[in-house]
Amino acid sequence: MNRTKDEYYIQRVLQGDHSSYAMLVERHKDMVYTLAFRMLKNREEAEEVAQDAFLKAYSSLKKFRRDSRFSTWLYRIVYNLCVSRLRKSKKQIHSLDEPDRQPELQDTSYRMDSLEEADRQKFIRQALTNLAYDEQTVLTLYYQDDLPVAEIAEITQMTSSNVKVKLHRARKRLHAQLGDILKQEINSLL
């Protein structure tokens, strides 16, 4: 996202042009929803969190210090709201410092690059849903939103090295999940 465009709309909102906030919502709504959905795994809850996040950001816009990008600040709000919701609903939350409990990466002869793009995307989405929410979050922020590790660390309040470890483990688990999914697909065709 272009930081200067966000700054422009923030300044307009702070000067009393409250309709300019709609431009910020429009620019960030997809990523806010995606982040919430990846963490909560429920469409309705993700929509509620997205609305709550935009309302909270709007009411706190005067407190935004601008030492980071608006998107980083907004995604941090979303992340915190999701974690709070998960704790309240007593769903299983995997600690960011929890040891790696997944089995080692399995060798697979199945190749993702030989699949059609639509199938590849379908299998990746399916594999992502099997990952812990924190792994989905770092993968989504890194690959989908193209955020640097330092910014992901700021959003998730992890250290940069912890983000790198999470990315590494999440990639391994995603690869293992994809291998399992592709094996199941091939077995169902036989």
C-alpha positions as a printed Julia matrix, in Angstrom:
190×3 Matrix{Float64}:
   0.0     0.0     0.0
   1.15    3.47   -0.72
   1.95    5.15    2.58
   1.53    8.69    1.26
  -2.01    7.97    0.07
  -2.92    6.64    3.5
  -1.34    9.7     5.11
  -3.36   11.97    2.82
  -6.67   10.36    3.81
  -5.74   10.23    7.48
  -4.96   13.94    7.44
  -8.28   14.69    5.73
 -10.2    12.67    8.33
  -8.39   14.44   11.16
  -9.26   17.79    9.56
 -12.95   16.91    9.67
 -13.56   15.21    6.31
 -14.9    12.01    7.84
 -16.0    10.63    4.48
 -12.33   10.23    3.56
 -12.15    7.32    5.98
 -14.15    5.32    3.44
 -11.11    5.43    1.14
  -8.95    3.89    3.86
 -11.55    1.2     4.44
 -11.73    0.48    0.71
  -7.94    0.2     0.42
  -7.5    -2.17    3.36
 -10.77   -4.11    3.65
  -9.63   -7.2     1.75
  -6.48   -7.72    3.76
  -8.23   -6.97    7.06
 -10.9    -9.55    6.28
  -8.33  -12.11    5.03
  -6.24  -11.78    8.17
  -9.32  -12.13   10.4
 -10.64  -15.08    8.42
  -7.3   -16.9     8.49
  -7.18  -16.56   12.25
 -10.84  -17.22   13.1
 -11.74  -19.66   10.29
 -15.29  -18.34   10.29
 -16.7   -15.91    7.74
 -19.22  -14.19   10.01
 -16.74  -13.73   12.84
 -14.13  -12.4    10.4
 -16.62   -9.87    9.06
 -17.49   -8.75   12.59
 -13.82   -8.39   13.54
 -13.13   -6.44   10.32
 -15.95   -4.02   11.16
 -14.82   -3.74   14.76
 -11.24   -3.1    13.65
 -12.24   -0.3    11.3
 -14.44    1.26   13.97
 -11.67    1.02   16.56
  -9.12    2.47   14.13
 -11.48    5.31   13.26
 -12.15    6.2    16.88
  -8.42    5.98   17.7
  -7.1     7.72   14.59
  -5.96   10.72   16.63
  -3.74    8.35   18.64
  -2.05    6.95   15.51
   1.57    8.07   15.94
   2.65    7.51   12.33
   5.9     5.85   13.36
   4.71    2.88   11.33
   2.46    2.49    8.32
  -1.28    2.81    8.79
  -1.71   -0.74    7.47
   0.66   -2.09   10.12
  -1.26   -0.28   12.84
  -4.6    -1.47   11.45
  -3.46   -5.09   11.06
  -2.2    -5.0    14.64
  -5.71   -3.99   15.74
  -7.19   -6.87   13.73
  -4.67   -9.32   15.13
  -5.4    -8.27   18.73
  -9.17   -8.44   18.2
  -8.85  -11.94   16.75
  -6.67  -13.15   19.6
  -9.16  -11.7    22.11
 -12.06  -13.36   20.34
 -10.25  -16.69   20.21
  -9.48  -16.5    23.93
 -13.07  -15.61   24.78
 -14.43  -18.48   22.73
 -11.84  -20.78   24.34
 -10.75  -22.14   21.01
  -7.37  -23.8    20.86
  -4.7   -21.14   20.62
  -1.2   -22.23   19.74
   1.44  -20.3    21.61
   3.9   -18.43   19.46
   6.67  -20.01   21.54
   5.18  -23.52   21.45
   7.63  -26.18   20.3
   7.23  -27.65   16.86
   4.9   -30.65   17.26
   4.31  -31.42   13.6
   6.0   -34.44   12.06
   9.04  -33.84    9.94
   8.54  -32.75    6.37
   7.54  -35.7     4.26
   9.16  -36.37    0.94
   6.69  -36.25   -1.9
   7.08  -36.83   -5.58
   4.02  -34.75   -6.36
   4.84  -31.43   -7.95
   2.74  -28.31   -7.47
   4.2   -26.69  -10.58
   2.57  -29.33  -12.8
  -0.92  -28.28  -11.68
  -3.24  -25.73  -13.24
  -3.23  -22.38  -11.41
  -6.82  -22.79  -10.17
  -6.06  -26.22   -8.72
  -2.83  -24.97   -7.17
  -4.66  -22.09   -5.45
  -7.4   -24.45   -4.24
  -4.88  -26.85   -2.71
  -2.91  -24.04   -1.1
  -6.07  -22.58    0.48
  -7.03  -26.05    1.7
  -3.57  -26.65    3.18
  -3.54  -23.23    4.87
  -6.75  -24.03    6.76
  -4.94  -26.94    8.41
  -2.23  -24.69    9.87
  -2.34  -22.93   13.24
  -3.7   -19.39   13.08
  -0.32  -17.8    13.85
   1.28  -19.71   10.98
  -1.52  -18.71    8.63
  -1.1   -15.13    9.76
   2.63  -14.87    9.1
   2.31  -16.63    5.74
  -0.58  -14.39    4.7
   1.17  -11.2     5.76
   4.46  -12.22    4.14
   3.29  -13.71    0.86
  -0.11  -12.18    0.21
   0.45   -8.69    1.55
   4.2    -8.64    0.8
   5.07   -7.25    4.22
   8.69   -7.4     5.38
   9.62   -9.49    8.41
  10.14   -6.38   10.55
   6.61   -5.18    9.89
   5.13   -8.62   10.6
   7.07   -8.61   13.87
   5.5    -5.26   14.75
   1.99   -6.48   13.93
   2.3    -9.76   15.84
   4.55   -8.39   18.59
   7.1   -11.12   17.95
  10.77  -10.59   17.43
  12.03  -10.6    13.85
  13.88  -13.83   14.51
  10.69  -15.42   15.88
   8.84  -14.35   12.73
  11.55  -15.95   10.61
  11.28  -19.17   12.61
   7.47  -19.11   12.29
   7.76  -18.56    8.53
  10.2   -21.45    8.22
   8.01  -23.83   10.25
   4.85  -22.68    8.5
   6.43  -23.3     5.08
   7.46  -26.8     6.17
   3.98  -27.57    7.5
   2.34  -26.1     4.42
   4.56  -28.26    2.23
   3.67  -31.36    4.26
  -0.04  -30.49    4.1
   0.18  -30.0     0.34
   1.9   -33.37   -0.02
  -0.88  -35.06    1.94
  -3.6   -33.29   -0.06
  -2.0   -34.18   -3.38
  -1.59  -37.82   -2.33
  -5.28  -37.93   -1.4
  -6.23  -36.38   -4.74
  -4.16  -38.88   -6.7
  -5.5   -41.81   -4.67
  -9.07  -40.64   -5.29
  -8.38  -40.65   -9.05
  -7.02  -44.22   -9.03
